[in-house]
């Protein structure tokens, strides 16, 4: 039954002490949902409550925060946002104003994770072609790496390459759902065919995972979401063993860190062939629990879920999560309101030849 006209289309609830945690950590959070086509930004307002801000982008997925910048993939473009506000400046009570400055048209590559290397090169997971790629001024993308078992660069999503982790400023680890080398073959290996690979030497770091996502290197550990089991953990790189830290009630995608805390995104499992039959279903039944869509803040020292944000309506699936350091209350401009053509910011004076500015 549709909502009554006076009812909100979205309800977001959070744990009682979330704002205190955001204040203590001096961070805000961002996440994407391709299912609803939304970029969400969470901070804290002047009254001490959670601030929720959203903007619409078609099928937005991969999200990467880098200083004053955000990178985000969408249906057929890769967007580069920049903060328009100077230090100490605010706009309507917000201290960070992300503006989409450059949209690189790639076509529908089903781009998943996005990172920016130390030399400023953008690297993204081109899931449709099963490769890592970067932007190209002329072509849709420039391929950089593909799994050695993949015999052809083709738009067939053979192994469902999805996650990418940086180490020391360079693309290093990737996750994929299987080693399949036929079109859409990964779906036949969802329960335990997932692997982690090191792209620098083509070595397989871990096997036996269930639809792994969001590899990240933090505090010397290689963290991974074993999505099909609902578990956050790390890979022992000496043995290849997945060490589980905690279980979250949902299909996991999106992982970011703030000190001794992990922020994990959870989605509602779709009851279709892609998600059916996973260990996640069995574990939810065993715990007498229903899946949730939201963000969980996890203590890395204990594995406890201390804080959370939950979507109560409409939003069923998330993809990526980012931490925004030293940001109190962020907002962004989109293309469905007139703000983007009304808000102007003037840069510092430059120089033109030997002439002086007026």
Residue, then its C-alpha position, 0 to 999 in steps of 0.5 A: x500500500x503506498x504511503x499517505x500523501x503526508x507521510x515521509x517517503x523515507x524514515x531513518x533511525x539511529x542508535x541513541x549515542x550515534x551523535x556522540x560517537x560522530x562528535x568524538x571521532x570528528x567524522x561524518x558518514x556517506x553511503x550510496x544506494x543503487x537500488x534507490x539511486x541516492x547518495x546519503x550524507x550523515x552528520x550532526x546538526x546544531x541541536x545535537x541530532x543526526x543530520x541526514x542529507x540525500x541527493x539523487x544519482x542514477x544507480x550510484x555505487x562506488x564511493x571514495x573520499x579523499x580529502x576535500x574530494x568525493x568520487x562516485x560511480x553512477x549508471x554510465x558516469x564516474x563523478x568527481x565532487x569537490x568541496x566548495x567551502x573554504x575552511x571555517x565557512x558554512x552554507x545553510x548550517x553545513x560545513x561541507x558542500x560537495x559539488x559535482x565538478x566533472x562527470x566522466x562518461x564511461x557507458x554502463x560498465x557496472x562500476x563497483x569500487x573506486x579508489x584514487x592512488x597516491x599519484x592521483x590516478x583513478x582506478x575502478x572496478x569494471x565489473x561488466x568486463x571483469x577488469x580494473x580500469x582507469x579513465x581515458x580521454x577518448x575511450x570508455x575506459x583503459x584496462x589495467x588488469x584482469x584475472x589471469x584465468x579470464x581468457x578474454x576481455x568481454x562485457x560478460x561479468x564472468x567472475x563478478x569482480x567487485x572490490x578493490x583495496x589500496x595499500x601504500x597508495x597503490x591498487x593492491x587487493x581485489x575480491x570476486x565471486x568466483x574464478x568463472x570464465x564464462x558469461x555470468x558464470x559466477x552465479x553458480x559459485x555464490x556460496x563458497x567460490x569467492x576469492x581475494x587476489x593480489x593484483x601485483x603478482x596475480x597470487x590468490x590470497x584467500x579462497x572459499x569465501x561467499x560473495x566477498x566485497x569491500x576489501x580494505x587494508x587498515x591497521x596492517x590487516x586485510x579486511x573483507x566482507x564475506x557478504x554471503x555469510x554476513x560476516x566482517x573479518x580479515x584475511x590471514x595473509x600467511x595462511x589465507x584463512x578468513x578470521x571472522x570478527x562479527x556477524x551483521x544481520x544483512x547482506x554486507x557491502x561497503x566498509x570504511x574505518x575510523x581509528x578502532x572502528x569499522x563502519x559496515x553497510x548492510x542490505x536486505x537480501x533479495x529472494x531470488x537466485x542471486x541471494x537465495x541459498x546463502x549461509x546468511x539465510x541460515x544464520x538469520x534463522x538460527x538467531x531468530x533475526x530479520x535482515x536490516x538495511x543500514x550502517x553498523x559501527x563496530x568496535x574492532x577490539x571486541x567485535x561489538x556493534x555499538x552504534x547504527x543507522x537504519x533505513x525503515x522505508x524504501x531503501x532496501x540495499x546499500x553499496x558503499x560507505x565512506x568516512x568524512x574526517x573533520x566534517x560536522x554536517x555535509x551536504x551535496x549538490x545534485x541535478x534535480x534542484x536549481x541550487x546547482x545553477x544558483x550557487x557560485x564560488x570565486x577562486x583566488x586570483x590567478x595571473x595572465x602574462x605580465x598584466x596585473x589584476x584590476 
